[in-house]
Amino acid sequence: MLKPLKGKGASIARALDFGASDATAFVDVCYHAILGRAPDQKGSASYAEMITSAPDRETLIAVVRSIAMSEEARDYREHHLASRR
């Protein structure tokens, strides 16, 4: 996923040099962390395409925010918080 930065002149853009498999792995981690499940094929492909077409910090934040702010994420949080009371 994120490549280690080497040397003083290394840029953030190089660190965020995502390939298709890196983007898919990032989306998979987000889904598991936020929704507690694997991504569906359509969601995985859509988010991975977003990342590979604009591999920057803002895109990664947008992907995480989109998943975290979804109705499914809200329902997942409410369900798991209610079970802890």
Backbone atoms as SQL, in Angstrom:
CREATE TABLE atoms (id INTEGER PRIMARY KEY, chain TEXT, resi INTEGER, resn TEXT, atom TEXT, x REAL, y REAL, z REAL);
INSERT INTO atoms VALUES
  (1, 'A', 1, 'MET', 'N', 0.835, -1.179, 0.000),
  (2, 'A', 1, 'MET', 'CA', 0.000, 0.000, 0.000),
  (3, 'A', 1, 'MET', 'C', 0.883, 1.248, 0.000),
  (4, 'A', 2, 'LEU', 'N', 1.140, 1.829, 1.164),
  (5, 'A', 2, 'LEU', 'CA', 1.983, 3.013, 1.217),
  (6, 'A', 2, 'LEU', 'C', 3.429, 2.588, 1.104),
  (7, 'A', 3, 'LYS', 'N', 4.147, 3.216, 0.210),
  (8, 'A', 3, 'LYS', 'CA', 5.552, 2.904, -0.005),
  (9, 'A', 3, 'LYS', 'C', 6.396, 3.723, 0.959),
  (10, 'A', 4, 'PRO', 'N', 7.488, 3.133, 1.486),
  (11, 'A', 4, 'PRO', 'CA', 8.349, 3.915, 2.380),
  (12, 'A', 4, 'PRO', 'C', 9.033, 5.037, 1.614),
  (13, 'A', 5, 'LEU', 'N', 9.163, 6.175, 2.269),
  (14, 'A', 5, 'LEU', 'CA', 9.830, 7.316, 1.659),
  (15, 'A', 5, 'LEU', 'C', 11.330, 7.196, 1.909),
  (16, 'A', 6, 'LYS', 'N', 12.117, 7.351, 0.870),
  (17, 'A', 6, 'LYS', 'CA', 13.566, 7.287, 0.999),
  (18, 'A', 6, 'LYS', 'C', 14.156, 8.586, 0.491),
  (19, 'A', 7, 'GLY', 'N', 15.066, 9.131, 1.224),
  (20, 'A', 7, 'GLY', 'CA', 15.740, 10.351, 0.795),
  (21, 'A', 7, 'GLY', 'C', 14.956, 11.593, 1.102),
  (22, 'A', 8, 'LYS', 'N', 15.679, 12.681, 1.128),
  (23, 'A', 8, 'LYS', 'CA', 15.080, 13.960, 1.496),
  (24, 'A', 8, 'LYS', 'C', 14.091, 14.479, 0.454),
  (25, 'A', 9, 'GLY', 'N', 14.303, 14.157, -0.824),
  (26, 'A', 9, 'GLY', 'CA', 13.456, 14.693, -1.885),
  (27, 'A', 9, 'GLY', 'C', 12.236, 13.846, -2.200),
  (28, 'A', 10, 'ALA', 'N', 11.994, 12.778, -1.438),
  (29, 'A', 10, 'ALA', 'CA', 10.845, 11.910, -1.714),
  (30, 'A', 10, 'ALA', 'C', 9.545, 12.683, -1.484),
  (31, 'A', 11, 'SER', 'N', 8.563, 12.397, -2.304),
  (32, 'A', 11, 'SER', 'CA', 7.312, 13.142, -2.207),
  (33, 'A', 11, 'SER', 'C', 6.175, 12.265, -1.705),
  (34, 'A', 12, 'ILE', 'N', 5.158, 12.912, -1.191),
  (35, 'A', 12, 'ILE', 'CA', 3.957, 12.199, -0.754),
  (36, 'A', 12, 'ILE', 'C', 3.316, 11.488, -1.940),
  (37, 'A', 13, 'ALA', 'N', 3.366, 12.107, -3.109),
  (38, 'A', 13, 'ALA', 'CA', 2.770, 11.483, -4.294),
  (39, 'A', 13, 'ALA', 'C', 3.394, 10.120, -4.562),
  (40, 'A', 14, 'ARG', 'N', 4.697, 9.990, -4.387),
  (41, 'A', 14, 'ARG', 'CA', 5.352, 8.695, -4.585),
  (42, 'A', 14, 'ARG', 'C', 4.932, 7.705, -3.507),
  (43, 'A', 15, 'ALA', 'N', 4.712, 8.187, -2.289),
  (44, 'A', 15, 'ALA', 'CA', 4.283, 7.290, -1.218),
  (45, 'A', 15, 'ALA', 'C', 2.877, 6.767, -1.479),
  (46, 'A', 16, 'LEU', 'N', 2.069, 7.549, -2.172),
  (47, 'A', 16, 'LEU', 'CA', 0.701, 7.155, -2.482),
  (48, 'A', 16, 'LEU', 'C', 0.583, 6.618, -3.907),
  (49, 'A', 17, 'ASP', 'N', 1.597, 5.923, -4.356),
  (50, 'A', 17, 'ASP', 'CA', 1.605, 5.349, -5.696),
  (51, 'A', 17, 'ASP', 'C', 0.884, 4.006, -5.654),
  (52, 'A', 18, 'PHE', 'N', -0.441, 4.056, -5.691),
  (53, 'A', 18, 'PHE', 'CA', -1.260, 2.868, -5.574),
  (54, 'A', 18, 'PHE', 'C', -1.362, 2.139, -6.897),
  (55, 'A', 19, 'GLY', 'N', -1.200, 0.837, -6.844),
  (56, 'A', 19, 'GLY', 'CA', -1.545, -0.016, -7.962),
  (57, 'A', 19, 'GLY', 'C', -2.949, -0.543, -7.708),
  (58, 'A', 20, 'ALA', 'N', -3.501, -1.260, -8.658),
  (59, 'A', 20, 'ALA', 'CA', -4.869, -1.770, -8.519),
  (60, 'A', 20, 'ALA', 'C', -5.005, -2.694, -7.316),
  (61, 'A', 21, 'SER', 'N', -4.029, -3.572, -7.093),
  (62, 'A', 21, 'SER', 'CA', -4.147, -4.497, -5.955),
  (63, 'A', 21, 'SER', 'C', -4.006, -3.759, -4.628),
  (64, 'A', 22, 'ASP', 'N', -3.173, -2.702, -4.581),
  (65, 'A', 22, 'ASP', 'CA', -3.049, -1.892, -3.366),
  (66, 'A', 22, 'ASP', 'C', -4.355, -1.182, -3.053),
  (67, 'A', 23, 'ALA', 'N', -4.988, -0.630, -4.064),
  (68, 'A', 23, 'ALA', 'CA', -6.251, 0.084, -3.878),
  (69, 'A', 23, 'ALA', 'C', -7.335, -0.869, -3.401),
  (70, 'A', 24, 'THR', 'N', -7.394, -2.043, -3.983),
  (71, 'A', 24, 'THR', 'CA', -8.375, -3.041, -3.576),
  (72, 'A', 24, 'THR', 'C', -8.138, -3.470, -2.134),
  (73, 'A', 25, 'ALA', 'N', -6.891, -3.648, -1.755),
  (74, 'A', 25, 'ALA', 'CA', -6.563, -4.024, -0.376),
  (75, 'A', 25, 'ALA', 'C', -6.961, -2.916, 0.598),
  (76, 'A', 26, 'PHE', 'N', -6.721, -1.653, 0.225),
  (77, 'A', 26, 'PHE', 'CA', -7.099, -0.529, 1.069),
  (78, 'A', 26, 'PHE', 'C', -8.612, -0.515, 1.293),
  (79, 'A', 27, 'VAL', 'N', -9.374, -0.703, 0.225),
  (80, 'A', 27, 'VAL', 'CA', -10.838, -0.724, 0.314),
  (81, 'A', 27, 'VAL', 'C', -11.283, -1.891, 1.197),
  (82, 'A', 28, 'ASP', 'N', -10.663, -3.038, 1.043),
  (83, 'A', 28, 'ASP', 'CA', -11.001, -4.209, 1.847),
  (84, 'A', 28, 'ASP', 'C', -10.785, -3.928, 3.334),
  (85, 'A', 29, 'VAL', 'N', -9.665, -3.314, 3.676),
  (86, 'A', 29, 'VAL', 'CA', -9.371, -2.979, 5.072),
  (87, 'A', 29, 'VAL', 'C', -10.412, -1.990, 5.607),
  (88, 'A', 30, 'CYS', 'N', -10.749, -0.990, 4.815),
  (89, 'A', 30, 'CYS', 'CA', -11.754, 0.000, 5.241),
  (90, 'A', 30, 'CYS', 'C', -13.092, -0.656, 5.517),
  (91, 'A', 31, 'TYR', 'N', -13.552, -1.509, 4.616),
  (92, 'A', 31, 'TYR', 'CA', -14.838, -2.183, 4.803),
  (93, 'A', 31, 'TYR', 'C', -14.834, -3.028, 6.077),
  (94, 'A', 32, 'HIS', 'N', -13.763, -3.793, 6.283),
  (95, 'A', 32, 'HIS', 'CA', -13.707, -4.632, 7.478),
  (96, 'A', 32, 'HIS', 'C', -13.665, -3.792, 8.751),
  (97, 'A', 33, 'ALA', 'N', -12.895, -2.712, 8.742),
  (98, 'A', 33, 'ALA', 'CA', -12.762, -1.874, 9.932),
  (99, 'A', 33, 'ALA', 'C', -14.031, -1.087, 10.234),
  (100, 'A', 34, 'ILE', 'N', -14.706, -0.633, 9.200),
  (101, 'A', 34, 'ILE', 'CA', -15.863, 0.248, 9.397),
  (102, 'A', 34, 'ILE', 'C', -17.185, -0.507, 9.406),
  (103, 'A', 35, 'LEU', 'N', -17.318, -1.500, 8.533),
  (104, 'A', 35, 'LEU', 'CA', -18.596, -2.202, 8.391),
  (105, 'A', 35, 'LEU', 'C', -18.568, -3.634, 8.929),
  (106, 'A', 36, 'GLY', 'N', -17.384, -4.120, 9.249),
  (107, 'A', 36, 'GLY', 'CA', -17.277, -5.475, 9.776),
  (108, 'A', 36, 'GLY', 'C', -17.525, -6.560, 8.746),
  (109, 'A', 37, 'ARG', 'N', -17.294, -6.251, 7.486),
  (110, 'A', 37, 'ARG', 'CA', -17.526, -7.238, 6.422),
  (111, 'A', 37, 'ARG', 'C', -16.636, -6.943, 5.226),
  (112, 'A', 38, 'ALA', 'N', -16.582, -7.909, 4.328),
  (113, 'A', 38, 'ALA', 'CA', -15.851, -7.716, 3.081),
  (114, 'A', 38, 'ALA', 'C', -16.672, -6.834, 2.144),
  (115, 'A', 39, 'PRO', 'N', -16.013, -6.081, 1.277),
  (116, 'A', 39, 'PRO', 'CA', -16.764, -5.251, 0.331),
  (117, 'A', 39, 'PRO', 'C', -17.440, -6.101, -0.741),
  (118, 'A', 40, 'ASP', 'N', -18.580, -5.621, -1.210),
  (119, 'A', 40, 'ASP', 'CA', -19.208, -6.269, -2.356),
  (120, 'A', 40, 'ASP', 'C', -18.379, -5.907, -3.590),
  (121, 'A', 41, 'GLN', 'N', -18.566, -6.644, -4.653),
  (122, 'A', 41, 'GLN', 'CA', -17.747, -6.454, -5.855),
  (123, 'A', 41, 'GLN', 'C', -17.900, -5.051, -6.443),
  (124, 'A', 42, 'LYS', 'N', -19.116, -4.542, -6.482),
  (125, 'A', 42, 'LYS', 'CA', -19.365, -3.221, -7.062),
  (126, 'A', 42, 'LYS', 'C', -18.701, -2.123, -6.226),
  (127, 'A', 43, 'GLY', 'N', -18.863, -2.179, -4.914),
  (128, 'A', 43, 'GLY', 'CA', -18.252, -1.186, -4.032),
  (129, 'A', 43, 'GLY', 'C', -16.744, -1.228, -4.091),
  (130, 'A', 44, 'SER', 'N', -16.190, -2.425, -4.081),
  (131, 'A', 44, 'SER', 'CA', -14.742, -2.580, -4.150),
  (132, 'A', 44, 'SER', 'C', -14.190, -1.985, -5.442),
  (133, 'A', 45, 'ALA', 'N', -14.821, -2.312, -6.559),
  (134, 'A', 45, 'ALA', 'CA', -14.354, -1.819, -7.856),
  (135, 'A', 45, 'ALA', 'C', -14.475, -0.296, -7.951),
  (136, 'A', 46, 'SER', 'N', -15.578, 0.241, -7.461),
  (137, 'A', 46, 'SER', 'CA', -15.819, 1.678, -7.536),
  (138, 'A', 46, 'SER', 'C', -14.792, 2.463, -6.721),
  (139, 'A', 47, 'TYR', 'N', -14.602, 2.059, -5.464),
  (140, 'A', 47, 'TYR', 'CA', -13.646, 2.765, -4.610),
  (141, 'A', 47, 'TYR', 'C', -12.204, 2.570, -5.093),
  (142, 'A', 48, 'ALA', 'N', -11.869, 1.366, -5.550),
  (143, 'A', 48, 'ALA', 'CA', -10.520, 1.119, -6.057),
  (144, 'A', 48, 'ALA', 'C', -10.231, 1.990, -7.287),
  (145, 'A', 49, 'GLU', 'N', -11.221, 2.164, -8.138),
  (146, 'A', 49, 'GLU', 'CA', -11.061, 3.022, -9.319),
  (147, 'A', 49, 'GLU', 'C', -10.837, 4.469, -8.900),
  (148, 'A', 50, 'MET', 'N', -11.573, 4.930, -7.888),
  (149, 'A', 50, 'MET', 'CA', -11.368, 6.289, -7.377),
  (150, 'A', 50, 'MET', 'C', -9.913, 6.473, -6.944),
  (151, 'A', 51, 'ILE', 'N', -9.401, 5.494, -6.209),
  (152, 'A', 51, 'ILE', 'CA', -8.043, 5.593, -5.669),
  (153, 'A', 51, 'ILE', 'C', -6.998, 5.563, -6.773),
  (154, 'A', 52, 'THR', 'N', -7.129, 4.638, -7.699),
  (155, 'A', 52, 'THR', 'CA', -6.108, 4.537, -8.748),
  (156, 'A', 52, 'THR', 'C', -6.156, 5.708, -9.721),
  (157, 'A', 53, 'SER', 'N', -7.318, 6.332, -9.884),
  (158, 'A', 53, 'SER', 'CA', -7.397, 7.473, -10.805),
  (159, 'A', 53, 'SER', 'C', -6.893, 8.766, -10.173),
  (160, 'A', 54, 'ALA', 'N', -6.922, 8.853, -8.842),
  (161, 'A', 54, 'ALA', 'CA', -6.424, 10.046, -8.147),
  (162, 'A', 54, 'ALA', 'C', -5.800, 9.620, -6.815),
  (163, 'A', 55, 'PRO', 'N', -4.621, 9.014, -6.872),
  (164, 'A', 55, 'PRO', 'CA', -4.007, 8.458, -5.661),
  (165, 'A', 55, 'PRO', 'C', -3.367, 9.527, -4.773),
  (166, 'A', 56, 'ASP', 'N', -4.211, 10.284, -4.093),
  (167, 'A', 56, 'ASP', 'CA', -3.680, 11.300, -3.190),
  (168, 'A', 56, 'ASP', 'C', -4.380, 11.195, -1.840),
  (169, 'A', 57, 'ARG', 'N', -3.890, 11.947, -0.902),
  (170, 'A', 57, 'ARG', 'CA', -4.409, 11.924, 0.467),
  (171, 'A', 57, 'ARG', 'C', -5.902, 12.236, 0.510),
  (172, 'A', 58, 'GLU', 'N', -6.329, 13.211, -0.256),
  (173, 'A', 58, 'GLU', 'CA', -7.729, 13.615, -0.254),
  (174, 'A', 58, 'GLU', 'C', -8.645, 12.489, -0.744),
  (175, 'A', 59, 'THR', 'N', -8.185, 11.731, -1.729),
  (176, 'A', 59, 'THR', 'CA', -8.987, 10.620, -2.239),
  (177, 'A', 59, 'THR', 'C', -9.130, 9.537, -1.180),
  (178, 'A', 60, 'LEU', 'N', -8.035, 9.223, -0.489),
  (179, 'A', 60, 'LEU', 'CA', -8.107, 8.209, 0.561),
  (180, 'A', 60, 'LEU', 'C', -9.066, 8.646, 1.669),
  (181, 'A', 61, 'ILE', 'N', -8.986, 9.910, 2.045),
  (182, 'A', 61, 'ILE', 'CA', -9.891, 10.445, 3.068),
  (183, 'A', 61, 'ILE', 'C', -11.335, 10.377, 2.573),
  (184, 'A', 62, 'ALA', 'N', -11.566, 10.707, 1.313),
  (185, 'A', 62, 'ALA', 'CA', -12.916, 10.675, 0.746),
  (186, 'A', 62, 'ALA', 'C', -13.486, 9.254, 0.761),
  (187, 'A', 63, 'VAL', 'N', -12.653, 8.273, 0.464),
  (188, 'A', 63, 'VAL', 'CA', -13.113, 6.877, 0.475),
  (189, 'A', 63, 'VAL', 'C', -13.502, 6.468, 1.894),
  (190, 'A', 64, 'VAL', 'N', -12.628, 6.738, 2.857),
  (191, 'A', 64, 'VAL', 'CA', -12.921, 6.386, 4.248),
  (192, 'A', 64, 'VAL', 'C', -14.172, 7.110, 4.725),
  (193, 'A', 65, 'ARG', 'N', -14.258, 8.395, 4.433),
  (194, 'A', 65, 'ARG', 'CA', -15.422, 9.182, 4.856),
  (195, 'A', 65, 'ARG', 'C', -16.710, 8.654, 4.223),
  (196, 'A', 66, 'SER', 'N', -16.661, 8.319, 2.952),
  (197, 'A', 66, 'SER', 'CA', -17.842, 7.820, 2.261),
  (198, 'A', 66, 'SER', 'C', -18.355, 6.529, 2.896),
  (199, 'A', 67, 'ILE', 'N', -17.436, 5.629, 3.195),
  (200, 'A', 67, 'ILE', 'CA', -17.836, 4.367, 3.825),
  (201, 'A', 67, 'ILE', 'C', -18.337, 4.624, 5.247),
  (202, 'A', 68, 'ALA', 'N', -17.598, 5.429, 6.002),
  (203, 'A', 68, 'ALA', 'CA', -17.939, 5.686, 7.407),
  (204, 'A', 68, 'ALA', 'C', -19.240, 6.458, 7.579),
  (205, 'A', 69, 'MET', 'N', -19.586, 7.288, 6.610),
  (206, 'A', 69, 'MET', 'CA', -20.798, 8.099, 6.718),
  (207, 'A', 69, 'MET', 'C', -22.012, 7.440, 6.062),
  (208, 'A', 70, 'SER', 'N', -21.839, 6.229, 5.568),
  (209, 'A', 70, 'SER', 'CA', -22.948, 5.546, 4.896),
  (210, 'A', 70, 'SER', 'C', -24.022, 5.134, 5.904),
  (211, 'A', 71, 'GLU', 'N', -25.204, 4.901, 5.392),
  (212, 'A', 71, 'GLU', 'CA', -26.311, 4.451, 6.238),
  (213, 'A', 71, 'GLU', 'C', -25.974, 3.094, 6.858),
  (214, 'A', 72, 'GLU', 'N', -25.331, 2.241, 6.088),
  (215, 'A', 72, 'GLU', 'CA', -24.947, 0.924, 6.614),
  (216, 'A', 72, 'GLU', 'C', -23.994, 1.065, 7.793),
  (217, 'A', 73, 'ALA', 'N', -23.033, 1.979, 7.702),
  (218, 'A', 73, 'ALA', 'CA', -22.084, 2.192, 8.802),
  (219, 'A', 73, 'ALA', 'C', -22.804, 2.724, 10.040),
  (220, 'A', 74, 'ARG', 'N', -23.731, 3.635, 9.830),
  (221, 'A', 74, 'ARG', 'CA', -24.509, 4.177, 10.955),
  (222, 'A', 74, 'ARG', 'C', -25.287, 3.063, 11.641),
  (223, 'A', 75, 'ASP', 'N', -25.952, 2.232, 10.858),
  (224, 'A', 75, 'ASP', 'CA', -26.723, 1.118, 11.417),
  (225, 'A', 75, 'ASP', 'C', -25.813, 0.124, 12.146),
  (226, 'A', 76, 'TYR', 'N', -24.654, -0.135, 11.574),
  (227, 'A', 76, 'TYR', 'CA', -23.686, -1.058, 12.180),
  (228, 'A', 76, 'TYR', 'C', -23.223, -0.532, 13.535),
  (229, 'A', 77, 'ARG', 'N', -22.892, 0.762, 13.595),
  (230, 'A', 77, 'ARG', 'CA', -22.457, 1.363, 14.862),
  (231, 'A', 77, 'ARG', 'C', -23.568, 1.314, 15.897),
  (232, 'A', 78, 'GLU', 'N', -24.774, 1.714, 15.498),
  (233, 'A', 78, 'GLU', 'CA', -25.895, 1.728, 16.433),
  (234, 'A', 78, 'GLU', 'C', -26.169, 0.326, 16.986),
  (235, 'A', 79, 'HIS', 'N', -26.133, -0.668, 16.119),
  (236, 'A', 79, 'HIS', 'CA', -26.393, -2.041, 16.541),
  (237, 'A', 79, 'HIS', 'C', -25.340, -2.498, 17.546),
  (238, 'A', 80, 'HIS', 'N', -24.079, -2.236, 17.268),
  (239, 'A', 80, 'HIS', 'CA', -23.007, -2.715, 18.138),
  (240, 'A', 80, 'HIS', 'C', -22.895, -1.898, 19.429),
  (241, 'A', 81, 'LEU', 'N', -23.242, -0.631, 19.367),
  (242, 'A', 81, 'LEU', 'CA', -23.235, 0.167, 20.592),
  (243, 'A', 81, 'LEU', 'C', -24.393, -0.231, 21.489),
  (244, 'A', 82, 'ALA', 'N', -25.552, -0.518, 20.897),
  (245, 'A', 82, 'ALA', 'CA', -26.725, -0.917, 21.680),
  (246, 'A', 82, 'ALA', 'C', -26.485, -2.251, 22.373),
  (247, 'A', 83, 'SER', 'N', -25.752, -3.152, 21.753),
  (248, 'A', 83, 'SER', 'CA', -25.519, -4.470, 22.349),
  (249, 'A', 83, 'SER', 'C', -24.542, -4.399, 23.522),
  (250, 'A', 84, 'ARG', 'N', -23.824, -3.297, 23.658),
  (251, 'A', 84, 'ARG', 'CA', -22.866, -3.146, 24.755),
  (252, 'A', 84, 'ARG', 'C', -23.488, -2.515, 25.996),
  (253, 'A', 85, 'ARG', 'N', -24.691, -2.050, 25.888),
  (254, 'A', 85, 'ARG', 'CA', -25.348, -1.381, 27.037),
  (255, 'A', 85, 'ARG', 'C', -25.937, -2.366, 27.989);
